Amino acid sequence: MPAAPARSKAPVIIIAAVCAVLLLGGLVLGAVGLGSYVMLRDGDGAPGPDGPAPSPGVQAPAGVAADGTSLQLGSDSSLTVEVYLDYSCPHCAEFSRINDEDLRMLAEDGTIDLRIHPLPMLNASSAGYSERAANAATCVHDEDPGLFWEMSTALFEAQADGPALSSEDLAETAHGLGAGEETVSCITAETYLPWINEVVGPEATDRIPGTPTVYIDGEQFSGDYTVEDELLHAIVGE
């Protein structure tokens, strides 16, 4: 009896190639759907109890929250709300426009312990504006947490011009809002870039799918932040 002809491996190779293309397409569609950035991560999304350990010599801001990875705004409540944002993210600008007034009110009246994570995740596509803006916001927060809100709004409003704005430009913006010379020096010296890049960014990479992301007492907000008062109602339970 003649030997059976060897079966070609071509169909297997073709199927594998098609699967790879489909997988790649899914990742691309995922990126488009998020509209800001996509991070592939391991683990269950829960932060470590003490946050990531920075390199020796990394200076944390004076207003850092207990988790070591965020800025504290309001600390008289057991209800913790965390906001992850990137100043180069258009969706974060929309989030800020719709929700900042409510978040500020809840933080200042002691309803929530608000923690802001200023991220550098869109650095590559913004010519570094993400990290420069995050540093500027952190420096202003160090001087006056109340002034942080005005600076944050200004940074989002400057988003379109961000890639062309230097730290000196951002220091001038802060000074115009009333920040002192120490804050101006903090911004121009880019004092907190190591903290932002080595602490804030890596913790976010391990926890969130994109920006903006909000956690209310450890539970990710799944509502529509573009609907006025929806986040507010989720926080206060109305």
PAZAPA-4460 file (N, C-alpha, C; in steps of 0.05 Angstrom, whole numbers, plus 32768, in hexadecimal, padded with zeros to 4 digits):
% residues 238
    n_x    n_y    n_z   ca_x   ca_y   ca_z    c_x    c_y    c_z   seq   type   mol
   8011   7FE8   8000   8000   8000   8000   8012   8019   8000     1      M     A
   800C   802C   7FEF   801D   8044   7FEE   801A   8054   8008     2      P     A
   802F   8061   8010   802E   8072   8029   801B   8089   8025     3      A     A
   800D   8090   803A   7FFB   80A7   8039   800A   80C1   8036     4      A     A
   8001   80D2   8025   800F   80EC   8021   8010   80FC   803B     5      P     A
   8026   810A   803F   8029   811B   8057   8015   8131   8055     6      A     A
   8008   8137   806C   7FF4   814C   806D   8002   8167   806F     7      R     A
   7FF8   817A   8060   8004   8194   8060   7FFE   81A3   807A     8      S     A
   8011   81B2   8083   800E   81C2   809B   8004   81DE   8094     9      K     A
   8000   81E4   807A   7FF8   81FF   8072   7FDF   8208   807F    10      A     A
   7FC9   81F7   8080   7FB0   8201   808C   7FB4   8209   80A9    11      P     A
   7FC5   81FA   80B8   7FCA   8201   80D4   7FD8   821C   80D6    12      V     A
   7FEB   8221   80C4   7FFA   823A   80C4   7FE7   8251   80BD    13      I     A
   7FD6   824C   80AA   7FC3   8261   80A1   7FB0   8268   80B8    14      I     A
   7FA5   8253   80C5   7F93   8258   80DB   7FA0   8268   80F2    15      I     A
   7FB9   8260   80F8   7FC8   826E   810D   7FCC   828B   8106    16      A     A
   7FD2   8290   80EC   7FD7   82AC   80E3   7FBD   82BC   80E5    17      A     A
   7FA6   82B0   80DE   7F8D   82BD   80DF   7F86   82C4   80FC    18      V     A
   7F8B   82B1   810E   7F85   82B6   812B   7F96   82CD   8135    19      C     A
   7FAF   82CE   812D   7FC1   82E4   8136   7FB7   82FF   812C    20      A     A
   7FAD   82FF   8113   7FA3   8318   8107   7F8A   8321   8116    21      V     A
   7F78   830E   811D   7F60   8314   812B   7F66   831F   8147    22      L     A
   7F7A   8312   8154   7F82   831B   816F   7F8C   8337   816E    23      L     A
   7F9D   833D   815A   7FA8   8358   8157   7F92   836C   8152    24      L     A
   7F7F   8364   8141   7F69   8376   813B   7F59   837C   8154    25      G     A
   7F55   8367   8165   7F46   836C   817E   7F54   837F   8190    26      G     A
   7F6E   837E   8192   7F7D   8391   81A2   7F7A   83AD   8197    27      L     A
   7F7C   83B0   817D   7F79   83CA   8171   7F5E   83D6   8176    28      V     A
   7F49   83C5   8173   7F2E   83CE   8178   7F2A   83D6   8195    29      L     A
   7F37   83C7   81A7   7F36   83CD   81C3   7F42   83E9   81C9    30      G     A
   7F58   83EF   81BB   7F65   8409   81BF   7F53   841F   81B6    31      A     A
   7F46   841B   819F   7F34   842F   8194   7F1C   8433   81A7    32      V     A
   7F12   841C   81B2   7EFB   841E   81C4   7F00   842D   81DD    33      G     A
   7F18   842A   81E8   7F1F   8439   8200   7F22   8456   81FB    34      L     A
   7F2D   845D   81E3   7F2F   8479   81DC   7F45   8488   81E9    35      G     A
   7F54   847B   81FB   7F6A   8489   8208   7F83   8479   8206    36      S     A
   7F85   8463   8215   7F9B   8451   8212   7F93   8435   821D    37      Y     A
   7FA2   8421   8215   7F9D   8406   821E   7FB6   83FC   822C    38      V     A
   7FB2   83EF   8243   7FC9   83E4   8251   7FC4   83C7   8256    39      M     A
   7FD6   83B6   824E   7FD4   8399   8254   7FE0   8395   826F    40      L     A
   7FD2   8387   8280   7FDC   8384   829C   7FD8   8368   82A6    41      R     A
   7FE6   8361   82BC   7FE3   8348   82C9   7FD4   834D   82E3    42      D     A
   7FCB   8338   82F0   7FBF   833A   830A   7FA1   8340   8308    43      G     A
   7F95   8345   8320   7F78   8348   8321   7F70   8365   8322    44      D     A
   7F83   8378   831E   7F7C   8394   831E   7F7C   83A1   833A    45      G     A
   7F81   8391   834E   7F82   839D   8369   7F9D   83A9   836F    46      A     A
   7F9F   83C0   837C   7FB9   83CC   8382   7FC5   83BE   8399    47      P     A
   7FE0   83C0   839B   7FED   83B5   83B2   7FE7   83C5   83CB    48      G     A
   7FEB   83BA   83E2   7FE3   83C8   83FB   7FF3   83E2   83FF    49      P     A
   800B   83E3   83F6   801C   83FA   83FB   8024   8408   83E1    50      D     A
   8019   8401   83CB   8020   840D   83B1   803B   8403   83A8    51      G     A
   8044   840B   8390   805E   8403   8386   8074   8411   8394    52      P     A
   808B   8403   8396   80A2   840F   83A3   80B2   8420   838F    53      A     A
   80B6   843A   8395   80C5   844B   8383   80E3   8445   8385    54      P     A
   80F2   844E   8371   810E   844C   8372   8119   845E   8388    55      S     A
   8130   8457   8393   813C   8468   83A8   813F   8485   839E    56      P     A
   8138   8498   83AE   813B   84B4   83A7   8123   84C0   8399    57      G     A
   810E   84B1   8393   80F6   84BC   8386   80E7   84CC   839B    58      V     A
   80E2   84E5   8395   80D5   84F7   83A7   80B7   84F6   83A3    59      Q     A
   80A8   84EF   83B8   808B   84EF   83B7   8081   850B   83BF    60      A     A
   806B   8514   83B4   8061   852E   83BB   8057   8530   83D8    61      P     A
   8056   8548   83E2   804D   854C   83FE   8030   8543   8401    62      A     A
   8020   8546   83ED   8004   853F   83EF   7FFD   8523   83E6    63      G     A
   8010   8511   83E6   800B   84F6   83DD   7FF7   84E8   83F0    64      V     A
   7FE6   84D8   83E4   7FD3   84C8   83F5   7FE1   84B0   8402    65      A     A
   7FD2   84A3   8413   7FDE   848D   8422   7FE7   8476   840F    66      A     A
   7FDA   8474   83F8   7FE2   845E   83E5   7FFD   8464   83D7    67      D     A
   8007   847C   83DA   8021   8483   83CE   8020   8488   83B1    68      G     A
   8009   8485   83A4   8007   8487   8387   7FF4   849C   837D    69      T     A
   7FEA   84AD   838F   7FD5   84C0   8387   7FD7   84DA   8397    70      S     A
   7FC8   84EE   838E   7FC7   8508   839D   7FAE   8508   83AE    71      L     A
   7FB1   8510   83C7   7F9B   8510   83DA   7F8B   852A   83D7    72      Q     A
   7F70   8528   83D5   7F5E   853F   83D4   7F47   8538   83E6    73      L     A
   7F48   8541   83FF   7F33   8539   8412   7F3B   8520   8420    74      G     A
   7F3A   8520   843B   7F44   8508   8449   7F33   8502   8462    75      S     A
   7F1C   850E   8464   7F0C   850B   847C   7EF6   84F5   847A    76      D     A
   7EF7   84E5   8465   7EE2   84D1   8460   7EEE   84B5   845D    77      S     A
   7EDE   84A1   8464   7EE6   8486   845F   7EDE   847C   8443    78      S     A
   7ED0   848D   8434   7EC8   8487   8419   7EDD   8491   8405    79      L     A
   7EEC   847F   83F9   7F02   8486   83E8   7EFA   8485   83CB    80      T     A
   7EFF   849B   83BC   7EFB   849C   839F   7F15   84A1   8392    81      V     A
   7F1D   8490   837F   7F36   8494   8370   7F30   849A   8353    82      E     A
   7F3F   84AD   8348   7F3C   84B5   832C   7F57   84B3   831F    83      V     A
   7F58   84A3   8309   7F70   84A0   82F9   7F6B   84B0   82E0    84      Y     A
   7F7E   84C3   82DA   7F7B   84D4   82C3   7F96   84DA   82B6    85      L     A
   7F94   84E3   829E   7FAC   84EB   828E   7FA5   8505   8281    86      D     A
   7FB6   8519   8284   7FB0   8534   827A   7FB1   8536   825C    87      Y     A
   7FBA   8520   824F   7FB9   851F   8231   7FA1   850F   8227    88      S     A
   7F91   8505   8239   7F7A   84F4   8231   7F61   8505   822D    89      C     A
   7F56   8506   8215   7F3E   8516   820F   7F26   850E   8220    90      P     A
   7F24   84F3   8225   7F0D   84EA   8235   7F10   84F3   8252    91      H     A
   7F29   84F6   825B   7F2D   8500   8277   7F25   851E   8278    92      C     A
   7F2A   852D   8263   7F22   8549   8263   7F04   854B   8265    93      A     A
   7EF6   8539   8256   7ED8   8539   8258   7ECF   8530   8273    94      E     A
   7EDC   851C   827F   7ED6   8514   829A   7ED9   852B   82AD    95      F     A
   7EEF   8539   82AB   7EF4   8550   82BD   7EDF   8565   82BB    96      S     A
   7ED8   856C   82A2   7EC4   8581   829D   7EA9   857A   82AA    97      R     A
   7EA2   8561   82A9   7E87   8558   82B3   7E87   8553   82D1    98      I     A
   7E9D   8549   82DC   7E9D   853E   82F7   7EAE   854D   830C    99      N     A
   7EC0   855E   8304   7ED2   856A   8317   7EC4   857B   832D   100      D     A
   7EAF   8589   8325   7EA1   859A   8339   7E95   8588   834F   101      E     A
   7E89   8572   8348   7E7E   855F   835B   7E94   8553   836D   102      D     A
   7EA9   854A   8360   7EBF   853D   836F   7ECC   8551   8383   103      L     A
   7ED0   8569   837A   7EDB   857E   838B   7EC9   8583   83A3   104      R     A
   7EAF   8586   839E   7E9C   858B   83B4   7E9D   8574   83C8   105      M     A
   7E9C   855B   83BE   7E9C   8544   83D0   7EB6   8541   83E0   106      L     A
   7ECC   8549   83D4   7EE6   8547   83E2   7EE8   855D   83F7   107      A     A
   7EDF   8575   83F0   7EE2   858C   8402   7ECE   858B   841A   108      E     A
   7EB7   857E   8416   7EA4   857D   842C   7EA8   8564   843D   109      D     A
   7EBC   8554   8436   7EC3   853C   8446   7EB3   8523   8440   110      G     A
   7EA4   8524   842A   7E94   850C   8422   7EA6   84F6   8418   111      T     A
   7EBB   84FD   840A   7ECD   84E8   83FE   7EEA   84EF   8404   112      I     A
   7EF9   84DA   8404   7F17   84DB   8404   7F1E   84D8   83E7   113      D     A
   7F24   84EE   83D9   7F29   84EE   83BC   7F47   84EB   83B7   114      L     A
   7F4E   84D9   83A5   7F6A   84D4   839D   7F6C   84D6   837F   115      R     A
   7F7D   84E8   8376   7F82   84EC   8359   7F9C   84DF   8351   116      I     A
   7F9B   84CE   833C   7FB3   84C2   8331   7FBA   84D0   8317   117      H     A
   7FCD   84E2   8316   7FD4   84F0   82FD   7FE8   84DF   82ED   118      P     A
   7FE0   84D5   82D6   7FEF   84C1   82C8   7FFF   84CC   82B0   119      L     A
   8015   84BE   82A9   8025   84C5   8291   8021   84B2   827A   120      P     A
   800A   84A5   8278   8007   848E   8266   8007   8496   8248   121      M     A
   8000   84AF   8242   7FFF   84B7   8226   8017   84C9   821F   122      L     A
   802D   84C5   822D   8045   84D4   8229   804F   84D3   820C   123      N     A
   8050   84BB   8201   805B   84B8   81E6   804C   84C7   81D1   124      A     A
   8031   84C8   81D4   8021   84D5   81BF   801D   84F2   81C5   125      S     A
   8027   84FC   81DC   8022   8518   81E3   803D   8527   81E6   126      S     A
   8052   851C   81DC   806D   8528   81DE   8074   852F   81FB   127      A     A
   806B   851E   820D   8072   8521   822A   805F   8533   8239   128      G     A
   8049   853D   822D   8037   854F   823B   802A   8541   8253   129      Y     A
   8024   8527   8250   8017   8519   8266   8028   851B   8280   130      S     A
   8041   8515   827F   8052   8516   8297   8057   8533   82A0   131      E     A
   805B   8545   828D   805F   8561   8295   8047   856D   82A3   132      R     A
   802F   8567   8298   8017   8571   82A5   8012   8564   82C0   133      A     A
   8017   8549   82C2   8014   853B   82DB   8026   8547   82F0   134      A     A
   803F   854D   82E9   8051   855A   82FB   8048   8575   8304   135      N     A
   803E   8585   82F1   8034   85A0   82F7   801D   859F   830A   136      A     A
   800A   858D   8305   7FF3   858A   8317   7FFB   8582   8333   137      A     A
   800F   8570   8335   8019   8566   834E   8027   857D   835E   138      T     A
   8037   858D   8350   8044   85A3   835D   8030   85B7   8368   139      C     A
   801C   85BD   8359   8007   85D0   8362   7FF8   85C4   837A   140      V     A
   7FF2   85AB   8379   7FE4   859D   838F   7FF5   859F   83A8   141      H     A
   800F   859D   83A6   8021   85A0   83BD   801D   85BA   83CB   142      D     A
   801A   85D0   83BB   8018   85EA   83C7   7FFB   85EF   83D2   143      E     A
   7FE7   85E7   83C2   7FCC   85EE   83C9   7FB8   85DA   83BC   144      D     A
   7FAE   85C6   83CA   7F9B   85B3   83BE   7F83   85C1   83B1   145      P     A
   7F7B   85D8   83BC   7F65   85E7   83B0   7F6C   85F1   8394   146      G     A
   7F84   85FA   8391   7F8D   8604   8377   7F91   85EE   8362   147      L     A
   7F94   85D5   836C   7F97   85BF   835A   7F80   85BD   8346   148      F     A
   7F68   85C3   834E   7F51   85C0   833C   7F53   85D4   8325   149      W     A
   7F5B   85EC   832A   7F5E   8600   8315   7F74   85F9   8302   150      E     A
   7F8A   85EE   830E   7FA1   85E6   82FD   7F9A   85CE   82EC   151      M     A
   7F8B   85BB   82F8   7F83   85A4   82E9   7F71   85AB   82D1   152      S     A
   7F5F   85BE   82D5   7F4E   85C7   82C0   7F5E   85D4   82AA   153      T     A
   7F72   85E5   82B2   7F83   85F2   829E   7F93   85DF   828E   154      A     A
   7F9C   85C9   829B   7FAC   85B5   828D   7F9C   85A6   8278   155      L     A
   7F83   85A0   827F   7F71   8593   826B   7F6B   85A6   8254   156      F     A
   7F66   85C0   825B   7F60   85D3   8246   7F77   85D7   8233   157      E     A
   7F8F   85D3   823C   7FA7   85D7   822C   7FAF   85BD   821D   158      A     A
   7F9E   85A9   821F   7FA4   858E   8214   7FAC   858F   81F7   159      Q     A
   7F9D   859E   81E7   7FA3   859E   81CA   7FBF   85A9   81C4   160      A     A
   7FC8   85BC   81D4   7FE2   85C8   81D1   7FF8   85BA   81E1   161      D     A
   7FF0   85A5   81F0   8002   8599   8203   801D   8591   81F9   162      G     A
   801F   8583   81E2   8039   857B   81D9   804D   8592   81D5   163      P     A
   8043   85AA   81D1   8055   85C1   81CC   805A   85D0   81E6   164      A     A
   804D   85C9   81FC   8050   85D8   8215   8067   85CC   8226   165      L     A
   8079   85DC   822E   808F   85D4   823F   8087   85D6   825C   166      S     A
   8098   85CC   826E   8093   85CF   828B   8093   85EC   8293   167      S     A
   80A4   85FC   8285   80A4   8618   828A   8089   8625   8283   168      E     A
   807D   861D   826E   8063   8627   8266   804E   861F   827C   169      D     A
   8050   8607   8285   803C   85FE   829A   8041   860D   82B4   170      L     A
   805A   8613   82BA   8060   8622   82D2   8054   863E   82D0   171      A     A
   8055   864A   82B8   8049   8664   82B4   802B   8663   82B8   172      E     A
   801E   864D   82AF   8002   864A   82B3   7FFB   8649   82D1   173      T     A
   800B   8639   82DF   8006   8636   82FC   800A   8651   830A   174      A     A
   801E   8660   8303   8023   867A   830F   800C   868D   830A   175      H     A
   8001   868B   82F1   7FEA   869C   82EB   7FD2   8695   82FB   176      G     A
   7FD0   867D   8305   7FB9   8675   8315   7FBD   867B   8333   177      L     A
   7FD6   8685   8339   7FDB   868D   8355   7FF0   867C   8363   178      G     A
   7FFC   8669   8356   8011   8658   8362   802A   8668   8369   179      A     A
   8037   8661   837E   804F   866F   8387   8068   8667   8378   180      G     A
   807E   8674   837F   8098   866F   8371   80A2   8653   8377   181      E     A
   809D   8648   838F   80A6   862D   8395   8098   8619   8382   182      E     A
   807F   861D   837D   8070   860B   836B   807B   860E   834E   183      T     A
   8080   8627   8346   808B   862C   832C   80A5   861D   8328   184      V     A
   80B6   861E   833D   80D0   8610   833C   80CC   85F2   833B   185      S     A
   80B8   85E8   8349   80B2   85CB   834A   80AA   85C2   832D   186      C     A
   809B   85D2   8320   8091   85CB   8305   80A8   85CC   82F1   187      I     A
   80B8   85E1   82F1   80CE   85E4   82DE   80E4   85CF   82E3   188      T     A
   80E8   85C7   82FC   80FC   85B3   8302   80F1   8597   82FD   189      A     A
   80D7   8594   82F7   80CB   857A   82F2   80D0   8567   8309   190      E     A
   80CC   8572   8321   80D3   8564   833A   80C6   8549   833D   191      T     A
   80AD   8546   8335   809F   852D   833A   809D   851A   8322   192      Y     A
   80AD   851F   830E   80AC   850C   82F7   80B4   84EF   82FF   193      L     A
   80C9   84EC   8310   80D0   84D0   8318   80B9   84C3   8327   194      P     A
   80AB   84D1   8339   8094   84C6   8347   807E   84BE   8334   195      W     A
   8078   84D0   8321   8063   84CB   830E   8069   84B3   82FC   196      I     A
   8082   84B1   82F3   8089   849C   82E0   8090   8481   82EE   197      N     A
   809A   8482   8306   80A3   8469   8313   8090   845F   8328   198      E     A
   807D   846F   8330   806A   8467   8344   804D   8468   833A   199      V     A
   8044   8480   8332   8028   8483   832A   8022   8473   8311   200      V     A
   8033   8475   82FC   802E   8467   82E3   802D   8449   82E6   201      G     A
   8042   843C   82F3   8042   841F   82F5   802A   8414   8305   202      P     A
   8022   8422   831A   800B   8418   832A   7FF2   8418   8318   203      E     A
   7FEF   842D   8308   7FD7   842E   82F6   7FD8   8418   82E1   204      A     A
   7FEF   8412   82D7   7FF2   83FD   82C3   7FE9   83E2   82CD   205      T     A
   7FED   83DE   82E7   7FE5   83C4   82F4   7FC8   83C4   82FB   206      D     A
   7FBA   83DB   82F9   7F9F   83DB   8304   7F89   83E3   82F1   207      R     A
   7F8E   83F5   82DF   7F77   8400   82CF   7F7A   83FA   82B1   208      I     A
   7F63   83FA   82A3   7F63   83F4   8286   7F68   840D   8275   209      P     A
   7F63   8424   8280   7F66   843D   8270   7F5D   8455   8281   210      G     A
   7F5E   846C   8275   7F56   8484   8283   7F3E   8491   8275   211      T     A
   7F2C   849F   8284   7F2C   84A0   82A2   7F21   8487   82AE   212      P     A
   7F2A   8480   82C6   7F20   846A   82D5   7F1A   8474   82F2   213      T     A
   7F04   846C   82FD   7EFC   8474   8318   7EF6   845B   8329   214      V     A
   7F01   845B   8342   7EFA   8447   8355   7EEC   8454   836C   215      Y     A
   7ED6   8448   8375   7EC7   8451   838C   7EC9   843C   83A2   216      I     A
   7ED9   8441   83B6   7EDE   842D   83CB   7EE8   8413   83BF   217      D     A
   7EF9   8415   83AC   7F06   83FD   83A0   7EF6   83F0   838A   218      G     A
   7EDE   83F9   8384   7ECE   83EE   836F   7ECF   8401   8357   219      E     A
   7ED5   83F6   833F   7ED7   8407   8328   7EBC   8411   831F   220      Q     A
   7EBA   842C   831B   7EA1   8438   8312   7E9C   842F   82F5   221      F     A
   7E85   8424   82F0   7E7E   8419   82D6   7E69   8429   82C7   222      S     A
   7E60   843F   82D3   7E4C   8450   82C7   7E57   8461   82B1   223      G     A
   7E47   8474   82A9   7E4E   8487   8293   7E56   84A2   829F   224      D     A
   7E70   84A7   82A0   7E79   84C0   82AC   7E72   84D8   829B   225      Y     A
   7E69   84D4   8283   7E61   84EB   8272   7E44   84F5   8279   226      T     A
   7E36   84E5   8288   7E1B   84ED   8291   7E1D   84FD   82AA   227      V     A
   7E13   8515   82AA   7E16   8526   82C1   7E08   851A   82D9   228      E     A
   7E17   851A   82F0   7E0E   8510   830A   7E0E   84F2   830D   229      D     A
   7E14   84E3   82F8   7E14   84C6   82FB   7E2A   84BC   830D   230      E     A
   7E41   84C8   830B   7E57   84C1   831D   7E50   84CA   8339   231      L     A
   7E46   84E2   833C   7E3E   84ED   8356   7E2B   84DA   8364   232      L     A
   7E16   84D1   8356   7E03   84BF   8362   7E0F   84A4   8369   233      H     A
   7E22   849B   835A   7E2F   8482   8360   7E40   8484   837A   234      A     A
   7E4B   849C   837E   7E5B   84A0   8396   7E4A   84A3   83AF   235      I     A
   7E36   84B4   83AE   7E26   84B9   83C6   7E0F   84A6   83CA   236      V     A
   7E0A   8494   83B6   7DF7   847F   83B9   7DDA   8488   83B5   237      G     A
   7DD6   849C   83A4   7DBB   84A5   839E   7DB1   8499   8384   238      E     A
***
